[in-house]
Amino acid sequence: MNSPIISFILIAITCLAELINAETHTWWFNTTWVDANPDGVFERKMIGFNNSWPLPTLRVKKGDRVQIYLTNGFDDRNTSLHFHGLFQAGSNQMDGPEMVTQCPIAPGATMLYNFTVADQVGAYWYHSHTAGQYGDGMRGVFIIDDDDFPYEYDEEVVLTIGEHYHETADVLKPKFLSRFNPTGAEPIPQNLLFNESRNGTWHVEPNKTYLLRILNIGGFVSQYLWMEDHEFTIVEVDGVYVEQNTTDLLYLTVAQRYTVLVKTKDNTDRNYAFMSRVDIDMLDLIPDELELNGTNYIVYNQDKFDEERPEPYLLDSIDDYFDDFYLKPLSKDKLLDDADYTITIDVQMENLGDGINYAFFNNVTYIAPKVPTLFTALSAGEFATNEIVYGTNTNSFVLQKDDIVDIVLNNLDTGKHPFHLHGHIFQLIERHESIPDEEDPVRYNASDHAEWPEYPMARDTVYVQPQSYMIMRFKADNPGVWFFHCHIEWHLEQGLAIQLIEDPVALQNDPNQQINDNNKDLCAKLGLAWEGNAAANTENFLDLTGENVQFKNLPTGFTARGIVALVFSCVAGVLGLAAIAFYGMQDISDVEERVARDLDVDINDDEYAESDDLVRGSSSLAEHSSTQKN
């Protein structure tokens, strides 16, 4: 029997075994507000499930079926749920971003998220994909266990990090997306969280190897992580096994995950600090009360810890963090073939005619369509391959079956941005170094660039440096509508997103991908259409009359700094006029005498009396005019 036949038989046996051993996991969740005090400083309401917060860690295995019944327990807002990093092959409707793959879940409504976990393992998470809700607590860990994990360890530990605000997104978002915040300065968090708390403790035993799954489930800032006198050995990123790399300093953007091995000491003589630090380059200002370094603890000896906690372990420099670009997949997947299709997108932050600072790809800020884009793809028939039907403000690109696609992202902004692609991992084949603010941005030049790696690092969330570029490559082998966006929640709210409509013909021909009744009901509850183009037009898919579009541009010459100057000038002018009006209406009986004294002019009593009569006459005239006007 030849080797291809043997290989086929082995694969078939493996698949059959997985199918036999597969389980179905069913959860019922109801969104509720929960009183909590995550940072120990300020009590506020967080979004929980079933009157409990933090949200539970969900565990499944490869091949298992997941059924989550999510009921919207709010009475004043919609919601949704996204399973970050899961490919959702054949189940695009379950991906979660509202108005991309589903209608929002209205108050009182329930959606069944029903899908099978395919060939994926590792650390993932789930979160709301609606209006900043995951920053309010609607986030949790999703682990896909692997019976064939490639590295040895003794015990697994899950660690989440993130930032925390004392105000809810309902309060922060209007302040952020405001003409009074023309530079688009993001809200500054109050604290860093470590397993949804502060000053956390990790109890360990000596001579053990721990598998530590670290997930940044925050919505804004990247964080540095390091341990006193311990090291991280990286073995997985974003569900991709990698060749071991040991480092003493990690850097995680929001939405990134690292799985590492940590070897403990052989004694319990002392305890150690486990440090986190905010990336201050992402903050427009640093309040005095913000603790930039979070101190947590690796506890070997509880008695010693009760007596005295370890001091913060600070580094002289945080510039030597591990660069994930140099990781290599354990599978040794080579660089994909040259791109069949290249999407070049430029990132900018600018103000529109309403004075608000928005985020743009190629001068377009993402505005949600009137019909979920997946539903447009399924109902557009022969027009589904025409990008026009998906709207002029959705930044949509149609991909052909099995195309090798390059996303060339030129960051013309002065900040870092972590970008996430739904439905795929991508190979990061180039990332240019950061360019200082005072210099011009550097764009990708196809004829002059760095050499690309033979075995590029692959993951689902990667960051671009300020004023530089990066190139991501993937294969379009998963029919569906997939969101690509900055995972800084504030920037997504500003519109920093595109849509990839992948092989819409195959999508239409797959009976498992058709809109189910549950999704149609969700749309009906909100009065939304579940077919038609981006403008909900079913008669003529090329007619976008009435589609949602961005505000008009500012007049030529306006910049963010100019708008700042204009806003403050207007405020100063209004305050000045108010002061003039207030003091001008005061009845000052000796005004001429005061003026004369200030001017060093002598006036006699007769002149003063005559002047005083004139003043009183003017005052009476003003009062008469006011009375007549009223």
Salt bridges, closest charged atoms under 4 A:
GLU18 OE2 - LYS62 NZ 3.84
ASP35 OD1 - LYS45 NZ 2.80
ASP39 OD2 - HIS166 NE2 2.63
ASP64 OD2 - HIS25 NE2 2.75
ASP76 OD1 - ARG77 NE 2.95
ASP95 OD1 - HIS82 ND1 3.45
ASP95 OD2 - HIS422 ND1 2.73
ASP136 OD1 - ARG44 NH2 2.89
ASP145 OD1 - ARG59 NH1 2.71
ASP147 OD1 - LYS61 NZ 3.16
GLU155 OE1 - LYS208 NZ 2.79
GLU156 OE2 - ARG59 NH2 2.47
GLU156 OE2 - ARG213 NE 2.83
GLU167 OE2 - LYS175 NZ 3.25
ASP170 OD2 - ARG77 NH2 2.73
GLU186 OE2 - HIS491 NE2 2.67
GLU196 OE1 - ARG139 NH2 2.86
GLU205 OE1 - LYS208 NZ 3.66
GLU228 OE2 - ARG270 NH2 2.66
ASP229 OD2 - LYS265 NZ 3.06
GLU236 OE1 - ARG213 NH1 3.26
ASP238 OD1 - ARG257 NH1 3.38
ASP238 OD2 - ARG459 NE 2.90
GLU243 OE2 - LYS332 NZ 2.73
ASP279 OD2 - LYS416 NZ 2.90
GLU291 OE2 - ARG198 NH2 3.24
ASP323 OD1 - ARG431 NH2 2.75
ASP324 OD1 - ARG431 NH2 2.64
ASP324 OD2 - ARG459 NH1 2.74
ASP346 OD2 - ARG443 NH1 2.52
ASP402 OD2 - LYS401 NZ 3.57
ASP406 OD1 - ARG473 NE 2.63
ASP413 OD2 - HIS417 NE2 2.93
GLU430 OE1 - HIS449 ND1 3.56
GLU454 OE2 - LYS334 NZ 3.68
ASP460 OD1 - HIS84 NE2 3.32
ASP460 OD2 - ARG257 NH2 2.90
ASP460 OD1 - HIS420 ND1 3.53
ASP477 OD1 - HIS424 ND1 3.93
GLU493 OE1 - LYS173 NZ 2.71
GLU502 OE1 - HIS424 NE2 2.70
ASP590 OD1 - ARG594 NE 3.16
ASP612 OD2 - ARG616 NH1 2.33
ASP613 OD1 - ARG616 NH2 2.50
